[in-house]
Every structure is written in C-alpha cells, then in structure tokens.
Amino acid sequence: MSRGKRYDNEPKLNIKKVIAVIVAIAVIVMFVIAIRSLIKSDSSSSRLISTTYFLINKNNKWGVIDNNSKIIIEPTYEEAIIIPNNKKDIFICNYDVNYENNTYQVKVLNAKGKEIFQEYDTVNALENYDENKNLWYEDNVLLVQKDGKYGLINYNGDVILDINYEEITTLKGIKNSLVTLQKGAYGLVNNQGKVIIENQYEEIKSLGEDVKNYIIKKDDKYGVNDILECKYEEIEPLNNKEYFLVKESKENKVINKDGEKVFSEKFDSIESIENNIIIYTYKKKYYAYNIKDKKKLESSYDELSYTNNDLFIAKSGNNYGIIDIENTTKVDSKYSKINYYKDAGLYELEEKDSDSNKILNNQLEEIAQGMVNEVNAEKSYIKVWTENGYEYYNLNGEKKESKDVLLQNNLFLIKQNGKYGYANKNGEIVVDCIYDDATEQNEFGYSAIKKDGLWGSIDKNGNIICETKYNLENNLLVDFIGEYHLGADINLMYYTDKI
C-alpha cells in the first residue's frame, strides 16, 4: 500500500449435531466410546473458547499472540500493531515510519500472515475513547482511503459506505456513531454504513452516551435531530432526550422536547438531569429539583449526585451521606466517600480510619463488608476483598462460593495460613498454598502466582508455565497469557516477557 499520513497517537470447539440414523452396531459403539471419552476428559475441555488475539512486545518489537500464547505475527515491528477486535484476525501493521515527514507504510495481515485489503491506499481502525481516555476501536468497521477519498468496509472486506467522503471520524465517547464530511457539510452514519443524519450540517456533537440523538448546527444555530429545530445559540449535552439545557436570546434555560421552559430556579450550572431530577449549582452549592413534582431539595450541599429511587449522595464538609428529595437522612453523613455502582444498584461506603467498607444494596441494606474489587452486573455478582481474601456475593447480598460464580473455571483460589493456592470444584487442593499472592483463573485458564515479591503463572491444570521472576509492582493489573504478563500500560493492553 502507498504511504499515508501518520496519526497521533484453545481454538473454539465445533461440535456437529448427529442427524443421521445410526444403524450399524459398530457405529453405535464408536459413538458411545467418543461420548465417554468427552465425559472423562478434564472439565476445562468443556470451555467453548474462541481464539483471542493479543498485542505482544518482545525485545522492544511488536507482534501478536493468541490465547494459547502462540505467536501469530512475529514481533518484528517498530510500531504497535493495531488489533481492532481481538476475536478477529485482522492486524494493522505500520512500518517504514518516517518521523520527519510524518508518513508511514501500512499493511493488513490475517492470522496466516497473508496481506489483505490490498486494493486500498490505506486502511485504518477507527479509534475512539471515553472521557477517561480509555481507548477502543469501532467494531466491525474499517476506514479505507483510495484516490484521496474515504469510505468504510466491514471485517469481511465488503464496502458498507462508498469511498467518496473527504473525512470520516468517530464521535468521541459515543459508540457506533461516525461523523462524515462531504462537500463541506457534516453528516452521521453508524457502523453498518447506514446514514443517520444527512450531510447538511455545520457541526454534529454528542447529546450523551446513552442517547441516540445528536446536537446539530445549521445557519450558526443549534438544535437536536428529530427533536429541536436549529434556533438556539448553544445546547449542552446532559445525556437526556427529554430535557435540554439551551441558550436562547442569551438566556440559559432548561426546556423540554416541546421547547417549553420547565425550570425557573436560579442556577450557575446544570450538572445532570436523570429521572426528572435536576442536579444544579448556585453560588458554589449543589441543589436538586424534581421537574415532574416541582419539588426542590431546600438544603444545599458541597457535592450532590443522584443515584436511584429519588436518593442522593450528599457531601457536607468532608463527610458523605445519603438523603432523599425531602432531605431525610437515609445514611448518616459520616463517611469519607460513597461510591454508587449504577449497573448493580450497589453503594460502597468508605469508613474513616478503616480498611473495610460497608456495601449496601439498592434498598440500603448492608450485604457485605470489605473493598469492592469487581461488580459484574451481567453475571450478577460482586467480588469483595476482605481480610480473609476475596469473597463473592450475589446482588441480593448472599455469599457465594467462587465455583458458583466463576462457572467456566476449573481451579479456584484458596487461602490457608496466610498463603494462597488452588483447589478444584470438589475442594481438593491442586496447588499447595505456598504463594504470597495469586489471582483467579482468567478466561483462558491462566492464573498469576506471586512468591518472594515476584510473579509467574500456572495453567488450567495447575502446572507452572512461568516461574516467579517478574517484578510487577508498577502494574495496576496482573494477568498472564502463558509466559507473558500484561504490560504496565493497561490502556494499550499488551503482553510482554520483559523482566
């Protein structure tokens, strides 16, 4: 491919259904033997794990490995290889980089090392990130350039948006929303190339990550597609499609989708609008107002955030508590911090001078004590660090065994006499408790083990894959794929064998 401008910045088991009528005795016998063989095999063989690909850095060069730590693309590249979707064997490799004129060569390889999509001048993944700078790539879509114009293809190479645009960029922080520029006007398409907004606007901005409408600008005025006409001097994104903060005739006001003013209190800023509740500031204090009931939270606070069920986390001085719209205290204001996990409906109350936090459900009932390590709303559990090690609870606060939560695992972390090891589902010890620290098995069957300040790894059967030799004190997360450990930059998500 030609030069382009440099931008900143266990195989899946396939079991076929037996559909033919088996007549011959010999075939029946073979079938029974096969089934018995599967039943007797290690329980981990029942895992249906598709191949997953990871970026690797070895000897300061970049390549690709799979979830069995097999090298797929030899680490020979100076630049980090882009893997848009780690379940797909599409690897974008930049090479012959010229830092002086800011150009590079690009090629796209599959798992066999074959170059694909060669008919285009350049191919790139569509990079996006959220407000915390967490990076991701738009799924199942690639940006292609040919003869100075841009278009979109999917991972199969099918053209999903014709190559006749001057520019195609991501709408930052918003998935599945791509801004196009054609003949000097902006429009919007999704990841399937479907046009959402025609190319007729001066600007397109996000209304919020949970709202599939957009702020548009035409004739130097702002509106919201399919909701508000373009007649406002400004519209601020509040992640809401029922109420909007707009500026009209130099006045900042909150309106509904019919353009009617719904809020008359004095304010300096609108922090959020959710479930008809406005959180706003005035003279450096926080207040709340229920639009539907026209009810104001009379007391002011140093910080205020809406959670659910008309409840708020409120800060007074250095203390946090929980109140309702009537300003009734639901949880005493005595905590150094209160975190709310919206997806799971959980509160974590950080107590002063204590390493153990209180964890409450949505009804403000205490369900556990410790420090929340993971909230998995999809699988309905929370993982809590306690003085006895990790403990698991469902979202109703019932304590669970790790084997009842981590259903794909065949080894489970245990702690005895202050040391860690592993047991199977029957509670039989497979790896002796001799390690100072350890992690649960990851989805690929690898666990990290720590001894004398150094980390290594074991496989799904408890066999040592990598002796404890890595000092990972600077790593926020510890994880292994075979002998390779997760690099310090978790946003880049690469593995390495660097000591």
C-alpha positions in Angstrom: 0.0 0.0 0.0 1.1 3.6 -0.6 2.2 6.0 2.1 -0.3 7.6 4.4 -0.3 10.3 6.9 0.8 9.2 10.4 -1.9 9.6 13.1 -1.1 10.7 16.6 -1.4 8.7 18.7 -7.8 -23.0 22.9 -9.4 -22.9 19.5 -13.2 -23.0 19.5 -14.6 -26.4 19.8 -17.0 -27.1 16.9 -19.4 -30.0 17.9 -21.7 -31.0 15.0 -25.1 -32.5 15.7 -25.6 -36.1 14.8 -28.6 -36.1 12.4 -28.3 -39.4 10.5 -30.0 -42.5 11.8 -27.3 -44.8 13.2 -27.9 -48.4 12.1 -24.6 -50.3 12.2 -23.6 -51.7 15.6 -20.0 -50.7 15.1 -21.0 -47.0 14.5 -23.1 -47.1 17.7 -20.1 -48.4 19.7 -17.8 -45.8 18.3 -20.3 -43.1 19.2 -20.7 -44.3 22.8 -16.9 -44.5 23.2 -16.5 -41.0 21.9 -19.1 -39.6 24.3 -17.5 -41.4 27.3 -14.1 -40.0 26.3 -15.5 -36.5 26.4 -17.1 -37.0 29.8 -13.9 -38.4 31.3 -11.8 -35.6 30.0 -10.7 -32.6 32.1 -13.7 -30.4 32.9 -11.9 -27.4 31.3 -12.3 -29.1 27.9 -16.0 -28.1 28.0 -15.0 -24.5 27.7 -16.1 -23.1 24.4 -13.3 -20.5 23.9 -12.8 -18.8 20.6 -9.4 -17.7 19.6 -8.5 -14.4 21.0 -5.5 -12.3 19.9 -3.3 -10.0 21.9 -0.6 -7.5 21.2 2.9 -8.6 22.4 6.1 -6.7 23.0 9.3 -8.8 22.8 12.8 -7.4 22.6 11.2 -4.0 22.1 9.4 -5.2 18.9 5.7 -5.7 18.4 3.8 -8.8 17.3 0.7 -10.8 18.0 0.0 -13.9 20.1 -3.2 -15.9 20.7 -4.8 -17.0 23.9 -2.6 -20.1 23.9 0.5 -17.8 23.9 1.3 -19.0 20.3 3.0 -16.3 18.3 0.7 -15.4 15.3 2.6 -12.4 14.0 6.4 -12.4 14.7 7.4 -9.4 16.9 9.4 -7.6 14.3 7.5 -4.3 14.0 8.8 -1.0 15.5 5.2 0.3 15.9 2.5 -1.3 18.0 0.2 -3.4 15.8 -3.5 -2.4 15.9 -6.0 -5.2 16.6 -9.4 -3.6 16.1 -11.3 -6.7 17.5 -9.3 -9.3 19.4 -11.7 -12.0 18.2 -10.9 -11.3 14.6 -7.6 -12.0 12.8 -7.2 -8.5 11.4 -3.9 -6.9 12.2 -3.0 -3.4 11.0 0.8 -3.1 10.8 2.6 0.2 10.3 6.2 0.1 9.0 8.8 2.2 7.3 7.8 5.1 9.6 9.4 8.4 8.7 9.2 10.7 11.8 10.5 13.7 9.9 7.8 14.0 7.3 5.2 12.1 9.4 4.5 9.3 7.0 4.4 5.5 7.1 3.6 2.4 5.2 0.6 0.2 6.2 -0.5 -3.3 5.6 -3.2 -5.5 7.0 -2.4 -9.2 7.8 -4.6 -12.1 8.8 -3.6 -15.0 11.2 -1.8 -16.8 8.4 0.4 -13.7 7.7 -1.4 -13.1 4.4 -1.8 -9.5 3.4 -5.5 -8.5 2.9 -7.3 -5.4 1.7 -4.5 -4.5 -0.7 -6.8 -2.7 -3.1 -6.9 0.4 -0.9 -4.2 3.1 -0.4 -4.6 3.0 3.4 -6.6 1.0 5.9 -7.1 2.1 9.5 -9.1 1.2 12.5 -11.5 3.9 13.8 -10.1 4.9 17.2 -12.4 6.2 19.9 -12.1 6.9 23.6 -14.2 8.0 26.6 -13.8 10.9 29.0 -11.2 8.9 31.0 -9.2 8.3 27.8 -10.0 4.6 27.7 -9.3 3.5 24.2 -11.4 1.3 22.0 -11.9 0.7 18.2 -15.2 0.8 16.5 -16.4 -2.7 15.9 -16.7 -4.5 12.5 -15.8 -1.4 10.5 -12.5 -0.1 9.0 -11.7 3.2 7.5 -10.3 2.9 3.9 -8.8 5.5 1.6 -8.5 5.5 -2.2 -7.6 8.3 -4.5 -7.8 10.8 -1.7 -11.4 9.8 -0.6 -12.6 7.9 2.4 -15.1 5.1 2.9 -15.9 2.2 5.1 -15.6 -1.6 4.8 -16.5 -4.3 7.3 -14.2 -7.0 8.5 -15.1 -9.2 5.6 -13.9 -6.6 3.2 -17.4 -5.6 2.0 -17.8 -1.9 1.2 -20.5 -0.5 3.5 -20.1 3.2 2.8 -18.9 4.4 -0.6 -15.5 5.8 -0.9 -16.4 9.4 -1.7 -16.1 11.3 1.6 -13.5 14.0 2.4 -13.3 12.8 6.1 -14.7 10.2 8.4 -14.1 10.4 12.2 -15.5 9.0 15.3 -17.8 10.9 17.6 -15.6 10.9 20.7 -17.0 8.8 23.6 -20.0 7.6 21.6 -20.0 4.1 20.0 -21.5 3.3 16.6 -21.6 7.0 15.6 -19.3 8.1 12.7 -19.2 11.7 11.5 -18.8 12.1 7.7 -17.7 15.2 5.8 -18.9 15.6 2.2 -18.8 18.8 0.1 -18.1 20.7 3.3 -21.1 19.5 5.2 -21.2 17.1 8.1 -23.5 14.0 8.5 -23.6 10.9 10.6 -23.5 7.1 9.8 -23.4 4.0 12.0 -21.0 1.1 11.9 -23.1 -0.6 9.3 -22.8 2.4 7.0 -26.4 3.4 7.4 -26.9 7.1 7.1 -28.4 8.5 10.4 -28.0 12.2 9.5 -27.6 13.5 6.0 -24.6 15.7 5.1 -26.1 19.1 5.6 -24.8 20.5 8.9 -22.0 22.7 10.1 -21.3 20.6 13.2 -22.5 17.4 14.9 -21.9 16.8 18.6 -22.9 14.2 21.1 -26.0 14.6 23.3 -24.8 11.9 25.6 -23.5 8.3 25.6 -26.9 6.8 26.5 -28.9 9.0 24.0 -29.2 8.2 20.3 -29.9 11.7 19.3 -27.3 14.4 18.4 -26.7 18.1 18.6 -26.7 19.6 15.2 -25.7 23.1 13.9 -27.1 24.9 10.9 -27.0 28.5 9.9 -25.0 29.1 13.1 -27.8 27.8 15.3 -28.1 24.6 17.3 -30.8 22.0 17.6 -31.3 18.3 18.2 -32.0 16.0 15.3 -35.7 14.8 15.2 -36.4 16.8 18.4 -35.5 20.5 18.5 -35.2 22.8 15.5 -31.9 24.7 14.9 -32.7 28.0 16.6 -30.6 28.0 19.8 -27.3 29.7 20.5 -26.0 26.7 22.3 -27.1 23.3 23.6 -25.2 21.5 26.3 -25.1 17.6 26.4 -26.8 16.3 29.5 -27.3 12.7 28.4 -31.1 13.2 28.2 -33.6 13.4 25.4 -36.5 14.7 27.4 -34.9 17.9 28.8 -32.2 20.1 27.4 -30.0 23.0 28.6 -30.1 25.6 25.9 -29.1 29.2 25.4 -31.7 31.4 23.7 -31.6 35.2 23.5 -28.5 35.0 25.8 -30.6 33.2 28.5 -29.6 29.8 29.8 -32.6 27.7 30.5 -33.9 24.1 30.8 -36.6 23.2 28.3 -38.5 20.0 27.4 -38.7 18.5 23.9 -41.6 20.8 23.1 -39.3 23.8 23.7 -41.2 24.7 26.9 -39.2 26.1 29.9 -39.5 23.6 32.8 -37.1 25.1 35.4 -37.2 28.5 36.9 -34.7 28.3 39.8 -31.6 30.4 39.6 -28.5 28.4 38.7 -24.9 28.7 37.6 -24.6 25.2 36.0 -26.8 22.1 35.4 -24.8 19.1 36.4 -27.2 16.3 35.4 -30.8 15.5 34.6 -32.0 12.0 35.3 -35.4 10.5 36.1 -36.9 14.1 36.1 -34.3 15.1 38.7 -32.1 18.1 38.0 -28.8 18.5 39.9 -27.7 22.1 39.7 -25.3 24.5 41.3 -25.8 28.1 42.5 -23.1 30.1 44.3 -20.9 27.1 44.6 -23.5 25.0 46.3 -25.4 22.0 45.0 -29.2 21.6 44.9 -31.8 19.2 43.4 -35.1 19.8 41.8 -37.8 17.3 40.7 -39.3 18.6 37.4 -42.3 16.4 37.4 -43.4 17.1 41.1 -42.0 20.7 41.0 -40.3 20.0 44.3 -36.9 21.5 45.4 -34.4 20.0 47.8 -34.2 23.0 50.0 -30.9 22.3 51.7 -27.7 22.9 49.8 -24.6 20.7 49.8 -20.9 20.8 48.8 -21.5 17.9 46.4 -24.6 16.2 45.3 -25.2 13.2 42.9 -28.4 11.4 42.0 -28.3 7.6 42.4 -31.7 5.9 42.1 -35.1 5.7 43.8 -35.0 9.5 44.4 -31.9 9.1 46.5 -28.8 11.3 46.5 -25.2 11.0 47.7 -24.6 14.3 49.6 -21.4 15.8 50.8 -21.3 18.3 53.7 -17.8 19.5 54.6 -15.6 16.3 54.4 -18.5 13.9 55.1 -20.7 11.9 52.8 -24.2 10.5 53.5 -27.4 9.6 51.6 -30.6 11.6 51.6 -33.9 11.7 49.7 -35.6 14.6 47.9 -37.4 15.5 51.2 -33.9 15.9 52.7 -34.5 13.0 55.0 -31.3 11.3 56.1 -31.1 7.7 54.9 -27.5 7.1 55.7 -25.7 9.2 58.2 -23.2 11.8 56.9 -20.1 10.3 58.4 -18.3 8.6 55.5 -15.1 9.7 53.7 -16.6 8.6 50.4 -19.6 6.9 48.9 -19.4 5.2 45.6 -22.5 4.1 43.7 -22.4 1.3 41.1 -25.4 2.0 38.9 -25.5 -1.2 36.9 -25.7 -3.3 40.0 -27.5 -0.9 42.3 -24.8 -1.0 45.0 -23.4 1.6 47.4 -19.9 1.3 48.8 -19.4 3.4 51.9 -15.8 4.1 52.8 -15.4 4.4 56.5 -12.9 6.7 58.1 -9.9 5.0 59.7 -10.9 1.6 58.5 -9.7 -0.7 55.7 -13.2 -2.3 55.5 -16.1 -0.6 53.7 -19.8 -1.2 54.0 -21.6 -2.4 50.9 -25.3 -1.7 50.6 -27.9 -2.8 48.1 -30.4 -0.5 46.4 -32.7 -0.8 49.5 -29.7 0.5 51.6 -29.4 -2.9 53.4 -25.9 -3.9 54.3 -24.9 -7.0 52.3 -21.1 -7.2 52.8 -18.0 -5.6 54.3 -14.7 -5.2 52.5 -13.5 -3.4 49.5 -15.3 -3.8 46.1 -12.9 -5.3 43.6 -15.3 -6.1 40.8 -19.0 -5.5 40.1 -20.4 -7.8 37.4 -24.0 -6.9 36.8 -24.2 -9.2 33.8 -23.4 -12.3 35.9 -25.0 -10.8 39.0 -22.1 -10.9 41.4 -19.7 -8.7 43.3 -16.2 -9.6 44.2 -15.1 -8.2 47.6 -11.6 -8.0 49.1 -11.7 -8.9 52.8 -9.1 -9.7 55.4 -9.7 -13.4 54.6 -9.1 -12.9 50.9 -11.7 -12.5 48.1 -15.3 -13.2 48.8 -18.2 -13.4 46.3 -21.8 -12.2 46.8 -24.8 -12.1 44.6 -26.6 -8.7 44.2 -29.0 -9.7 47.0 -26.1 -9.9 49.4 -26.0 -13.7 49.7 -22.5 -15.0 50.0 -21.4 -17.4 47.2 -18.6 -19.8 46.6 -16.3 -18.9 43.8 -17.2 -22.1 42.0 -20.8 -20.9 41.9 -19.9 -17.6 40.3 -16.9 -18.4 38.1 -18.6 -21.2 36.2 -16.0 -21.6 33.5 -13.1 -22.1 35.9 -11.8 -25.4 37.0 -9.4 -24.1 39.6 -10.3 -21.8 42.4 -8.2 -19.5 44.6 -8.0 -20.6 48.2 -6.2 -19.1 51.3 -4.7 -21.1 54.2 -2.4 -19.8 56.9 -2.0 -16.5 55.0 -0.8 -18.2 51.8 -2.6 -18.8 48.5 -3.1 -21.9 46.4 -5.8 -23.5 44.3 -8.5 -26.2 44.7 -10.8 -27.9 42.2 -14.6 -27.8 42.2 -14.7 -30.6 44.8 -12.5 -28.7 47.2 -9.5 -30.9 46.6 -6.2 -29.0 46.7 -4.4 -29.0 43.3 -1.8 -26.3 44.0 -0.4 -26.1 47.6 -0.9 -22.9 49.5 2.6 -21.6 49.2 2.2 -18.3 47.4 2.2 -14.8 48.9 -0.5 -13.6 46.4 -2.3 -15.0 43.4 -5.2 -14.3 41.0 -8.2 -16.3 40.0 -8.0 -18.1 36.7 -8.6 -15.9 33.7 -11.0 -16.9 30.9 -8.1 -18.7 29.1 -7.2 -20.9 32.1 -4.1 -19.0 33.3 -3.5 -17.8 36.9 -0.9 -15.5 38.2 1.1 -16.6 41.3 3.5 -14.5 43.5 6.3 -15.6 45.7 9.1 -13.6 47.3 7.9 -10.4 45.5 8.0 -11.9 42.0 5.2 -13.1 39.8 4.8 -16.1 37.5 1.9 -18.2 36.1 0.3 -21.6 36.1 -2.1 -23.2 33.5 -5.6 -24.6 34.0 -4.2 -27.8 35.4 -2.0 -26.1 38.0 1.2 -26.7 36.1 3.8 -24.0 36.3 4.1 -22.2 32.9 6.3 -19.4 34.1 8.5 -19.5 37.2 8.1 -16.5 39.6 10.5 -14.0 38.1 8.7 -10.8 37.2 8.5 -7.7 39.5 5.1 -6.2 38.6 4.9 -3.6 41.4 4.2 -0.9 38.8 1.3 -2.8 37.2 -2.2 -1.8 38.1 -3.4 -5.2 36.9 -1.6 -8.6 36.9 -2.5 -11.1 34.3 -0.8 -13.8 32.2 -1.2 -15.4 28.8 1.2 -18.3 29.1 4.7 -17.0 30.0 3.8 -13.4 29.0 2.5 -10.9 31.6 0.3 -7.9 31.0 2.2 -4.7 30.3 2.1 -1.7 32.6 0.1 0.4 30.2 -3.3 -1.3 30.5 -4.9 1.1 28.0 -2.6 -0.3 25.3 -3.4 -3.8 26.6 -0.2 -5.7 25.5 1.7 -8.7 26.9 5.4 -8.9 27.3 8.2 -11.1 28.7 10.2 -8.1 29.8 11.7 -8.6 33.3 
